[in-house]
Amino acid sequence: MDILATGHVQILGPAPLVQKEQQIPLYTARVPAGFPSPADDHLDRPLDLHEYLISNEAATFMVRVSGDSMSGAGILDGDILVVDRSLSPRTGHIVVAVLDGELTVKRLTRRGEQWRLEAAHDGYPPLTVRPEQEFLVWGVVAGVVRRL
Amino acid sequence: MSSTQTFFPSNAPRGMVYALVDCNNFYVSCERVFAPRLQGRPVVVLSNNDGCIIARSEEAKTLGIAMGEPFHKREPFLRREGVNVFSSNYPLYGDMSARVMEALSRFTPHQEIYSIDECFLGFVPAPDADLLCTARHIRETVRQWTGIPVSVGLAPTKTLAKIANRCAKKDPASKNVCLLGDTTTIKQTLARTDVEDIWGIGRRYARFLHTRGVDTGLDLVRMPRDWVRNHLTVVGLQTVLELDRQPCFVLETTPAPAKSIVCSRSFGRRIRDKQALGEALARHIQRAAERLRAKGLLAHTVRVALETNRFQPGPQYAARRCQTLFHPTDATPALHKAAQGLLDILYRSGFAYQKIGVTLLELVPHNHRQASLFPPAAAETGRQRDLMRTVDHLNTVYGRDTVTWAASGLGPQQWHMRQNHVSPRYTTAWDELPCVG
C-alpha cells in the first residue's frame, strides 16, 4: 500500500495468468539443435501472487468486504481479504472477528481488560466487547486483494 | 489361542502408536465455520437430492433426530423446532477436508486419509503424558487453522484407536482426547463396547455374535482364535488380534489406484422420457471422463445402470449392462457413444425412472496402452487429446460447464438434483466468498 500512497510504482516482473500447482521450469533441453539460450542457467519461476499472499494454505481463507468501515486502513467495499487463521491475534492486528454470531472486520485493540474492535472510519465508533457478548477472533487479516 | 502365530503378519510394525483423528459432525462443523450464528443451535445436513438426514449437530441429536431419517417425513418437526437445514455442499466439505488433512500431515509423516472426515496417524511410542499432549495439540491446531473440532483416539492398533476415538467423542470428561494404552484400560473399555460398534465387525456378524452370547469386545477377545477364524473369516481374526493389542492392519499411506469411476445420481423428480435420461447420462459421462483424464487413466469398459424407485408404488424396473470398447479411451465422445448405445438397449418406456448411473471400468494408465493389432490412427488420437485437454482447461479456469456437450441438454434440466437448502461454496468460488461487514 505504501507504494501507491507515495505515487511511485516499481515494476516487479511478469505474473502468470493462471496459477495451477507449482510450476517448475524444465525447458532447458527442449530444442535439440540450435543455440542454447543464454538465460538457461538463470531460470527463475514466474512471480506467483498466491505464494506472495499466502504462507499457510491450509489455514488461509478469502472473505469479501462489505461496507466502508475499514476504508481508513486501505480496505474498501468489495475487497477480498486474505485471512490466515494460523496467526495468533495481537492488539493492533486487523482481524475478522465473530461478535454475537456475525463476522466483522476491525482492528483489534484493548483497553485494560476489555477487548475493543475499532473501525478505520470516522462514522463508526469503536465497539467495546462486553463480557456477556459472544466474541472470538476468526482469523488475522494478512492481505488485501483488489482488482481495478 | 493355537493359531495366533500363524496369522500374525510378519511385516506389521510393532510398537507404533496409532491415532484416529475424526472430525466431529463434520458437515455440520463446515457449515458453522462460515455461519458462526449456528454455533449452539440444532443443524442437520441432508444427502444428495435432499433425501435423508446424514449429519446432525449435538443439539439435533438431543432433539431425537436419527441418522438416515428421510427428510420429507421430518420436515414439519424440523421446522417446528427451528432446526437449521442444509443440502449437502460437497465442494465446501471437500475443500475443508483437504485443509484438515494438510494440517494433520504436519504432525507425522505416517498418515492414512481414511475418509472425508477421518485420518489415521502413526507415532513412535512415547510416554502416555506426551502422547496425550500431542493429541491435544493436534486438536487445537486443527481447530485454530480450519475451525473444525476433531476427536483423537490413541491406541497400539488401528482397531483400538477407532474404539478410543469413540470414547473421546462420547465421554465429555475426555475433552475429545482418549488414550487406550495399558491392558487394564483396554479391558475395561472393551467390556463396555458392543461388538456391533467394533470396526470391521459389521451388523450381520454382530447379530450372529449376540446369538452366541458374545456381546462385548471383551467377550470377543476371549473367544478361541480358531472359532473366530471359522465364523468371522481371517479379517475377523485380524480384528480380534488387533483388539488384543497385536497390530495386523498397517497404515495405507499411498491410495490404491482407482479401479473404477462412478457417476450416478438420483433425479430431482421421476423421469419417463428417454431424451431426458440421455441428457443426464451425457452429463454423467462428461464428469466421469473429466475425472478419468485428471487421473491420467483410460477406460476399457463402460457400464450403464438404470432404475425406478422401489420405495414408490407403480411398476418397477432396474437394469444394467456393460460394453467393452475396442480401444481403451479417455475421450468423452467415444465414452458417450458407448453409453448411449447401452441406454438404447436398457430403456423401456412406461416407467418412472429415479436414477441413471455410469461406471467406467478396467482402468489402465494412459501410458500403458496395450499394443493392439488395430491401433487407432495416431493423428486422430492426438487431435482428440488436444480437444479434451482444451475443454478440461477451459472448465478449470472459467468454471464447470463453461464448455459442455450439447448432448447433455441446454437450458434448465428437469433431471437436476434437488438442493433447496444449499449454502454458498465459501472456499471454492470467487462470487460466493463469505461476507464480512
Interface residues (C-beta under 8 A of the other chain):
Chain A: V18 K20 N56 E57 A58 A59 F61 M62 V63 R64 V65 S66 G67 S69 I80 L81 R85 S86 V96 V98 G101 E102 L103 T104 V105 E134 W138
Chain B: P36 R37 Q39 A98 R99 V100 E102 A103 Q144 W145 T146 G147 T396 V397 Y426 T427 W430 L433 P434 C435 V436 G437
